[in-house]
Amino acid sequence: MDENKKYMMIACQNLQDEIRGTMQEADLDYPVLYLAAGTHDSPDKMRATLQAVIDSLSGIDYLILPMGRCGNATVGLKSDRFSLVLPKCEDCINLVLSEDSLKVNRPKGTFFFTDGWLRSVFSADREYDRTTEKYGKEQSDMVMNMIYGGYQHFALLDTGLYNLDRARAQLEPLAKVVSVDFPIIPSAYGVLKKMVRLEFDNQNFVVVPPGKAVDEDMLE
């Protein structure tokens, strides 16, 4: 961290708990802008939203984006006025699962949740409730199996920041419908903590200078 530089972060709402907790621990207070829930449902929409915000910003030296490639939503982003900092990973799941490295074990066939993701208006459990209310349980169950039938696990990422029993109860009706198991995965979110604390090592992060666009190879 360079105390003579100015920093800002743009992050998904899903990471609010982890980011705020780390900032409090590190006694940091630089501005963080949280994207509206659902922005990342479309990579093109997310890229356009991020670029519009980037183009509107000034007076900072570094913009931190804890997102990774995120379906290539961050590929092509560019600023002519400040540097962009991104993690070298697929998406924010790597950040939450990480300890010291973004090379993490992501079990196949797994849909990942934290309390932050469950609070999203677009989260899977609320989607199930809305569909049931609109079409009835039988048709809703069929739709949910079409959407989530390819998953074998609904994993709760245990960051230590929320009540696991409450989260399990929230997801249990949908999990029963789509016949998945419910593992709990301890998640230290170590690299996310580094990012929030402005500790940008070369192993986990890329710093894209002004005038250069984010390239997919940078995020490998």
Secondary structure, 3 states (H helix, E strand, C coil): CCCCCCEEEEEEHHHHHHHHHHHHHHCCCCCEEEECCCHHHCHHHHHHHHHHHHHHCCCCCEEECCCCCCCCCCCCCCCCCCEEEEECCCCHHHHHHCCCCCCCCCCCCEEEECHHHHHCCCCHHHHHHHHHHHHCHHHHHHHHHHHHCCCCEEEEEECCCCCHHHHHHHHHHHHHHHCCECCEEECCCHHHHHHHCCCCCCCCEEEECCCCCCCHHHHC
